[in-house]
Amino acid sequence: MKTCIDLRQLLEALAGGFKALAGGKVVNPARWPQLDIPDAGYSLAMPAWMAACI
């Protein structure tokens, strides 16, 4: 059986993440590294970190 994430939960999580980012609670360095893949495109890593909300 396949299940999907609840759209409301996803939007709430995204909203919380953007609020934390705007509030300076998230560390997110520039995208790095960029790997160029000839004739196919590229791959980017987008690291980020914030303290757990427990």
ABEGO torsion letter per residue (X at the ends): XBBBBBAAAAAAAAAAAAAAAAAGABBBBBBOBBBBBBGAEBBBBBBBBBBBBX
